Every structure is written in C-alpha cells, then in structure tokens.
C-alpha cells in the first residue's frame, strides 16, 4: 500500500534553507514532499529555483495550512522562530530546527509543549558536527547508558583560528582575519570567539543526555578572544594542542559543565583536529572511549542533518529529545579537580619560584613540571608551570595571592589541561 508522503514547509530560505529546499525539491526524498517555502525576502537570487506557488512571506499562513505535516524552522534567533515552533506544535505538526540559540535559551517551553502534545522536535542540525551520535547521546537520558565525560570541540571558527595560530605561528588577530576571509568567521565573531556558540550547543547536548528540558543554571564560559600565541607555542613544546572545549562531566547525576580553552594531548582525537572541524570524545561508565569528527557547519552538512530528522519523522521513528521536567543538578565549579597550565610573568631573580611554591603548598597544589623561558625584558621572565590534580577553588585562591606578590609583573595565565587521567 502506498504511504502518503509527509508535506513539509520550510520557514527561512537562507543558506541552510536553500540547501534543504534543493534536496527536497530538485533531488527528491522518498516519503517527503516540499509544499511551502517562507522568507521575508523572495527577490534575492538563490542557487535553487522553485515555482512561485511554493513561495510566501507569511509564515502564519503556511503553518495554519492543514495539509502541512512538518514545519522546518531555519530563521535563527529567538523571535519569530520561537513563535513559529510553538504555533506549529499547537497546530498538530511535528517540527525540525537548526536553531541552537533558541533551544539553549527557550528549549524548556518548546520541549515541554511537544511532550504534552506528543509531537516530535528534530534538532540534529543545532549541533551539526556531532549529530550522528544523537541516538547514542539519547541513550544516556534513558539510563541505558551513562557517560563519565564528554569533551567536545563544537565551534569551527575557534578551531580554525587556534589551529592556524599553532600551525603557522600567527597571532590571534591575524588568524581571525584569515578565518573571516575564508568565510569561517562572521564580521562580528563575538558569539564564536567568546564561547557563546559552544555553550549553546553544550546546553542542548546536556539536555539530551540527562533527558531534562529544564533550563540549566549558568555555568562558566570562557572564549579565546585575544588568545596569546606564546601560550600555544609553549603548549606545543609540552606536547599539547590548545582547543576551545565544551565539557560535561557526570558523577551520580551531578554534572560539572563548562566551556573554556584547554590543553589536550596532541595525539588525542581532539588534539589532532585541524581547521573548521568539530569533534566529540565520550567516555562511558565502563571507561570505553569513543569519538567522532565531522564538519562543524556549512550549507550541506547542516541541510543533511535536517533531512535526517525529516526522514525519521516520515518513517515513524521516535526522535531523540528530552521529555522530563526534572531539574539538573550542577556541581560546584570550585570542587572540580583538574590539572593546570600556568604562565607566570615575574622578575628574574633568585627565590621567585620558592615564593610561588610556598603559596602552592598552602593550598595543596603539587607541581608537575617547571620551565623558565628566556627573559622577556631585563627583569621580566615567563615561568611555565604544570600541576598535578588540584581543586579549582584552591588553584584560583592561590593564583590570586601569587598575582599580588611584589615579584609579579603580569597576571597569571591559567589554562586547564584535559586528558583521560583528569
């Protein structure tokens, strides 16, 4: 018996929308039929041409059409994207979105409504570089599988900048301009380089593995703005790569979550990741480590993720999505134990390291290695220290004291070290 194809409305005819429309209309996908395309600007030239009867500027008209089965939201931002999804769900339609900002900030209301109405929300494309793991991530939310940790590079702009600085010895501003010239960074890259984009994606993944759509409390977010090339150089000498990493660590339903630059071993999956790629490394409750590398953005990788969600809906599969209102418990940042890379700027005289060590002894911080670089000036040297495991609260308190020493000439640079032994 022939199964009637699901009719699809695409709201947003930009770069990603164009890719989705091209796949649905020009190439065709079994079980799916493009029915409507909505955008505020229908005059702009695009790489795909469709008949005028498919086009409209009125998203409300498209969503109210009883013939439409699935609504794909590709507008971006909060409004009207939120209204598009909520109205579509209320009208009995399943929805698909690539809107990471919306899900990170307003996902609670969207997933709650979908769960109440027994509708489906596809959101693979909101973390496109890791979307192939969505079913495995969802297993963690059903108690079928638990992850001790997830370390993820989720922003291609930052990874391109940092790998360019490492490979070619360029400064941050020069690497950023190159990324912008190649289309890997926006003219205003703040959302990327300040860690906001990565934090949005981490929130979505956290909701998926915990099965909770409850809004998560704020967690520490650091970006790579004005990252010093010398720290990348020193890290390389120590056998590490510098990456912007989203971190989720779990112990007995308590999650430690953060986004920050980190040193990762060069020989690891994340440490070897170059260019604008994304990657994710997972360790399950049995200590088994797995990972994935994939393009982090782009028209066709994102459109492909959208199509996978559409096919799941068309073929009757259950889409992975959080459906519990249970609140998440985030652990204390100060209690996290980690290794650290520290760059001190101090006067070049005897006894300086002893003063630092005395403070470290007071806060139970053990030094793993020390490297003193040649003098930056007549009295100014960089001393590089790596630590053994130390509590974040102790480390921060110790560095506050070190920076107040008379021998200190610059604020200490702190970078966390992530590896399987942390």
Steps between C-alpha positions, in 0.01 A plus 500: 500500500631843405581724797407863454816718516535751781459857380768739617505878549846661518500829694818688410651497151855600585814292450381200699142532376627505142687175561193333650274621218750381239507150650122477539394661171777438248638168621191366673480292816268200523220557748542879504341767284590869502175698528590854606806727537481815712739796512471876546717556190391302197682718247856407594669268251559147624668193359168316479186615315153381596153590364339817636205308647736344754613839631348730761609764749230402753617227737169501688313409183739213429480362853121518512471298178344164602687328215839573656633215717848625598633853549874566463616818677823644357460868588741517792480725806223495757201669335311427285669159509357412843148595390542295181585184694242544776220584255590206277493261796166641616367444149584131520818502295841351567791744477867503404746776584868590472464784751750433779452842663126450524523149644770602749303800627136400445516123461305438821174643361546333160581150627238522775227584247617229260499242780151605615359484148693182407666677207859463384783754488798429276811698589800308365604805301539711815828317570572387146859387551396233749146420388587144392529409868151624589351156567800396713477827694128442553572157653669683786172675574312171531741341749604249233842657488688755707797717411769589748608786279446670170770728358396675181632750246178652373602822327679486165596869513696461822661176392611656172650800682684295761632240256617778265682671787664170592589389148617833359603691812255782430357731764133495594392803296679378188348153531154650557526715187603195299198308636272788400657514154432129449142526621563311824428801723233770497583869473401513868647175636409567865256210536768259381819630659337581835381140538127576475437275199679209667306559823168489312589165344621360832166595659317307227721192539463519880122499469517201269725281717311591819154473336412832666356802322524703822699822450853440624668741742782720369840333477851639435561611142834631372590573139822547306486875438857637472650161584879530526708328234775437754272271702431294189875480438574394859215247493643348182839461668325310780324266256159665507262675260284793612128461424175664607322211671149448632514276805234281660612274786252289696514326833184361660264732308704807590639677195806721476462715190727765352638652179860616491831483314685184598821312439430156353764244402612543138459126443134501613200522268426860600866599507550392140191683372593770246316773312126567534411147608302401809570196713366326807665254736287295740591270786224272627449360848718199414795709389447436128601806296347579160486804279397666178641765269281683248459836325378752754283711273417575139192487280502133407618343828226693681238427233591131519433504875159660437412237240591218742250640751235532230555138394471378859165676527378380159594141579340503843812479713514659844719809499743531790399800713488583871153446647546528877447814716751373758748771596867442434750521783824675412801438717709770664764635263734554793493130585608380154844338498711557195856549380610849399742685275616827659709778346648738754652836411752572774828682566818312413652446842579224746228378734198578276407138444536433871240769577259345253562150637432617856158629393432178308592296811249704700223402254607137446608553138772268372725604210555251217750696289669841483651673196661845514517680167760760403442848636231707328686810626788561738291409805194327353488127433232243426489200730281216374360258756279195458330353805377165614128475582384798704164636611383796292416703809846443648671583173310827455568607859871421465536692174325801654774506764779442246383792288528729804866411563748785452689283249193460276504711182200359313176324579546123502360321196296194602410228249343172602649170386255233380597140447376153591680517835309814609 
